[in-house]
Amino acid sequence: MSMAFAMNNIDVQAFIKALDKCKGGVYLVTEENDRFNLKSKLSQLTGIISLIEGGRLVDAKIVCDDPEDESMLFRLNLFGEPTEA
């Protein structure tokens, strides 16, 4: 797997659309080492809900199997718009 990176101030709808374009596995890893496969719609919902504990955001990282997916999501994180993978 590639290096993990944190997502900041992400547009959730754009992020989910970008996840649908990913070729490999994409995982949300929380501080407690919970790992959610974000290619699964159920895991997307569970993962996003787990990010909000008691009304505050928790720290989590994104880990991708495919370097192209990582690049696309990292650019989305930086610039707010996904690029074509």
TIVO-860740 format. One line per 4 residues: number of its first residue (from 1); their letters; for each residue x, y, z of C-alpha. Coordinates in Angstrom, 1 decimal, decimal comma. Example, Ala and Ser with C-alpha at 12.3 -4.5 7.8 and 13.67 -1.06 7.14 Angstrom:
TIVO-860740
1 = AS = 12,3/-4,5/7,8 | 13,7/-1,1/7,1
end
This chain:
TIVO-860740
1 = MSMA = 0,0/0,0/0,0 | 1,0/3,6/-0,5 | 1,6/6,2/2,1 | -1,4/7,6/4,0
5 = FAMN = -2,5/11,2/3,8 | -5,0/13,2/5,7 | -8,0/14,8/4,0 | -8,9/18,4/5,0
9 = NIDV = -12,1/20,4/4,4 | -13,2/17,9/1,7 | -16,4/18,3/-0,4 | -18,0/14,9/0,5
13 = QAFI = -20,0/14,7/-2,7 | -16,9/15,3/-4,9 | -14,9/12,8/-2,7 | -17,5/10,1/-3,2
17 = KALD = -17,6/10,7/-7,0 | -13,8/10,5/-7,0 | -13,9/7,2/-5,1 | -16,2/5,8/-7,8
21 = KCKG = -13,4/6,5/-10,3 | -10,7/4,7/-8,3 | -9,3/1,5/-9,7 | -7,9/0,0/-6,5
25 = GVYL = -8,8/-0,2/-2,9 | -9,2/3,0/-0,9 | -9,3/2,8/2,8 | -10,1/5,3/5,6
29 = VTEE = -7,9/4,6/8,7 | -8,9/6,2/12,0 | -6,7/7,0/15,0 | -7,9/3,8/16,6
33 = NDRF = -6,8/1,8/13,5 | -10,3/1,1/12,3 | -10,1/0,5/8,6 | -13,0/1,2/6,2
37 = NLKS = -13,0/0,1/2,6 | -14,3/3,2/0,8 | -15,1/1,4/-2,4 | -18,1/-0,1/-0,5
41 = KLSQ = -21,1/2,3/-0,3 | -22,0/0,9/3,2 | -18,4/1,5/4,4 | -18,5/5,0/2,9
45 = LTGI = -21,5/5,8/5,1 | -20,0/4,1/8,2 | -16,6/5,7/7,6 | -18,0/9,2/7,2
49 = ISLI = -20,2/8,8/10,3 | -17,3/7,5/12,3 | -15,3/10,7/11,5 | -17,9/12,7/13,5
53 = EGGR = -17,8/11,6/17,1 | -19,8/13,6/19,5 | -20,1/16,5/17,1 | -16,4/16,9/16,4
57 = LVDA = -14,2/15,6/13,6 | -11,7/12,9/14,4 | -8,3/12,4/12,7 | -8,2/9,9/9,9
61 = KIVC = -6,0/9,1/7,0 | -6,7/7,8/3,4 | -4,6/4,9/2,1 | -4,8/3,7/-1,5
65 = DDPE = -3,6/0,5/-3,2 | -3,2/2,2/-6,6 | -0,7/5,2/-6,8 | -2,9/6,8/-9,5
69 = DESM = -5,9/6,8/-7,1 | -3,7/8,3/-4,4 | -2,6/11,0/-6,7 | -6,2/11,8/-7,8
73 = LFRL = -7,5/11,9/-4,2 | -4,5/13,9/-3,0 | -5,1/16,5/-5,8 | -8,8/16,6/-4,8
77 = NLFG = -7,7/17,3/-1,2 | -5,3/20,1/-2,4 | -7,3/21,8/-5,1 | -10,9/20,7/-4,5
81 = EPTE = -11,4/19,2/-8,0 | -10,7/15,6/-9,0 | -8,6/14,9/-12,0 | -9,1/12,1/-14,4
85 = A = -7,2/9,0/-13,4
end
